[in-house]
Amino acid sequence: MEQEEEIVEPILTLREQIEGLLFELVDFGQSLLQPWRLYQVAIIACLVVVALAVTWILRPRIEGWLRSREGWPKWRLRLAVHLRKRIPLFVFVILAWLTVAVMREVTWPSRSYLISLTATIAFAWLLVGLAAWFLQNRFLRRLVMWVLWIYVTVYYLGLTTAVGKVMENIAIEMGDFRISSLDVLRALVITGVLFALARFASKTTASKVQKNEDISPSMRVLVVKFLQVILYGAAFFIGLKAIGADLTGLAVLSGAIGVGLGFGLQKVVSNLVSGVIILLDKSIKPGDVISLGETFGWIQSLGARYVSVVTRDGKEYLIPNEDLITGQVVNWSHTNAFVRLDIFFGIAYGDDPHQVRKIAIDAAKSVNRVLSFRPPVCHIVGFGDSSVDYILRFWIDDPTGGLTNIRGNVYLALWDAFQEHGISIPFPQREVRMLDDGDTAGDMAKD
């Protein structure tokens, strides 16, 4: 029986606290039935209707004004949209405080108490909504907003102690470990705020690092990633420490998890380490033009697990970092952006090869992207069945502009130059002889 009483006692205590909280809410509701409280409730309802009407009038004009702000930065447009959603609450707060100011001049302060309390809570809601703009994650933003809205409401209603005791008794216990719903709520709020601050500091620092021309592009990415890991890791552990969590057990648990992840996520870990190596040795950086297998394009961004490569046709390939470390990669702009291109063509045997070489070189020089300080060269590479075969080599310094298009432009310049000088480009020809029935029969008789 003693053991049963020990189990039942916390349940009774929790029940008593919930009943006490309900009694306080009932008392507050009954206090609203007083004449002057009913008048204040009616005034609050009228203020809500007026705020909605004013919002209905202002919203189309504000939306039209926002649509004309096309040149604004993305963060400013996002802030403007965030403020637009809170126009009703903003209008209600202004009207409520104006009403309280007028009523305190013409009557006793107690007869505007309920309106003042509602205005204070609405103003706190407005501040919470504005502060939530710093949280980019939609789920986290909504969670923090609702938790803080409930907290400020309970705080100004004077129910903080009663609600806190109830939530403290709603807990999970396993041996010496005990975590209550209040601890979970506190952890969510503190961690959310810390993550918001970490993200703000990360974005601010990242923008300054990206603008620093003294740091190489790959080192900028490495510095930004390192700062993000430090800031978000610090926010996570500070949030746990703020609610009194024992980090010693977490360290042991994280070590065991790390060993398991090392075996189960070898590819992921390999890609992460390969990404760090790529950033440190500076072999690949954003803006480089690379070829990997059949993929040719320029690097858009370096991620922790993969590299984003965009091709000329707009396709974006996410190549694992490990493939760039272990595979053969052609970096067209590693040490410099000079690229030599070769094209082949054939000319008839009746044309002078010396003249052909000169015309081909001049035609290549006339193309815009072909470098003049590294002049093109043209050589004979063989005598074919129906043509003399040539190779034309030229240099460019902007591979990001494409390779196929520059080859096409040089071929077109060769065609125009050969047509102008009367040089023919041969092609294989076949002669087909049609035999009639008489000739066929004679041939068969001879056989």
Rosetta blueprint (number, residue, H / E / L):
1 M L
2 E H
3 Q H
4 E H
5 E H
6 E H
7 I H
8 V H
9 E H
10 P H
11 I H
12 L H
13 T H
14 L H
15 R H
16 E H
17 Q H
18 I H
19 E H
20 G H
21 L H
22 L H
23 F H
24 E H
25 L H
26 V H
27 D H
28 F H
29 G H
30 Q H
31 S H
32 L L
33 L L
34 Q L
35 P H
36 W H
37 R H
38 L H
39 Y H
40 Q H
41 V H
42 A H
43 I H
44 I H
45 A H
46 C H
47 L H
48 V H
49 V H
50 V H
51 A H
52 L H
53 A H
54 V H
55 T H
56 W H
57 I H
58 L H
59 R H
60 P H
61 R H
62 I H
63 E H
64 G H
65 W H
66 L H
67 R H
68 S L
69 R L
70 E L
71 G L
72 W L
73 P L
74 K H
75 W H
76 R H
77 L H
78 R H
79 L H
80 A H
81 V H
82 H H
83 L H
84 R H
85 K L
86 R L
87 I H
88 P H
89 L H
90 F H
91 V H
92 F H
93 V H
94 I H
95 L H
96 A H
97 W H
98 L H
99 T H
100 V H
101 A H
102 V H
103 M H
104 R H
105 E H
106 V H
107 T L
108 W L
109 P H
110 S H
111 R H
112 S H
113 Y H
114 L H
115 I H
116 S H
117 L H
118 T H
119 A H
120 T H
121 I H
122 A H
123 F H
124 A H
125 W H
126 L H
127 L H
128 V H
129 G H
130 L H
131 A H
132 A H
133 W H
134 F H
135 L L
136 Q L
137 N L
138 R H
139 F H
140 L H
141 R H
142 R H
143 L H
144 V H
145 M H
146 W H
147 V H
148 L H
149 W H
150 I H
151 Y H
152 V H
153 T H
154 V H
155 Y H
156 Y H
157 L L
158 G L
159 L L
160 T H
161 T H
162 A H
163 V H
164 G H
165 K H
166 V H
167 M H
168 E H
169 N H
170 I L
171 A E
172 I E
173 E E
174 M E
175 G L
176 D L
177 F E
178 R E
179 I E
180 S E
181 S H
182 L H
183 D H
184 V H
185 L H
186 R H
187 A H
188 L H
189 V H
190 I H
191 T H
192 G H
193 V H
194 L H
195 F H
196 A H
197 L H
198 A H
199 R H
200 F H
201 A H
202 S H
203 K H
204 T H
205 T H
206 A H
207 S H
208 K H
209 V H
210 Q H
211 K L
212 N L
213 E L
214 D L
215 I L
216 S L
217 P H
218 S H
219 M H
220 R H
221 V H
222 L H
223 V H
224 V H
225 K H
226 F H
227 L H
228 Q H
229 V H
230 I H
231 L H
232 Y H
233 G H
234 A H
235 A H
236 F H
237 F H
238 I H
239 G H
240 L H
241 K H
242 A H
243 I L
244 G L
245 A L
246 D L
247 L H
248 T H
249 G H
250 L H
251 A H
252 V H
253 L H
254 S H
255 G H
256 A H
257 I H
258 G H
259 V H
260 G H
261 L H
262 G H
263 F H
264 G H
265 L L
266 Q H
267 K H
268 V H
269 V H
270 S H
271 N H
272 L H
273 V H
274 S H
275 G H
276 V H
277 I H
278 I H
279 L H
280 L H
281 D H
282 K L
283 S L
284 I L
285 K L
286 P L
287 G L
288 D L
289 V E
290 I E
291 S E
292 L E
293 G L
294 E L
295 T E
296 F E
297 G E
298 W E
299 I E
300 Q E
301 S E
302 L E
303 G L
304 A L
305 R L
306 Y E
307 V E
308 S E
309 V E
310 V E
311 T E
312 R L
313 D L
314 G L
315 K L
316 E E
317 Y E
318 L E
319 I E
320 P E
321 N H
322 E H
323 D H
324 L H
325 I H
326 T H
327 G L
328 Q L
329 V L
330 V E
331 N E
332 W L
333 S L
334 H L
335 T L
336 N L
337 A L
338 F L
339 V E
340 R E
341 L E
342 D E
343 I E
344 F E
345 F E
346 G E
347 I E
348 A L
349 Y L
350 G L
351 D L
352 D L
353 P H
354 H H
355 Q H
356 V H
357 R H
358 K H
359 I H
360 A H
361 I H
362 D H
363 A H
364 A H
365 K H
366 S L
367 V L
368 N L
369 R L
370 V L
371 L L
372 S L
373 F L
374 R L
375 P L
376 P L
377 V E
378 C E
379 H E
380 I E
381 V E
382 G E
383 F E
384 G L
385 D L
386 S L
387 S L
388 V E
389 D E
390 Y E
391 I E
392 L E
393 R E
394 F E
395 W E
396 I E
397 D L
398 D L
399 P H
400 T H
401 G H
402 G L
403 L L
404 T H
405 N H
406 I H
407 R H
408 G H
409 N H
410 V H
411 Y H
412 L H
413 A H
414 L H
415 W H
416 D H
417 A H
418 F H
419 Q H
420 E H
421 H H
422 G L
423 I L
424 S L
425 I L
426 P L
427 F L
428 P L
429 Q L
430 R L
431 E L
432 V L
433 R L
434 M L
435 L L
436 D L
437 D H
438 G H
439 D H
440 T H
441 A H
442 G H
443 D H
444 M H
445 A H
446 K H
447 D L
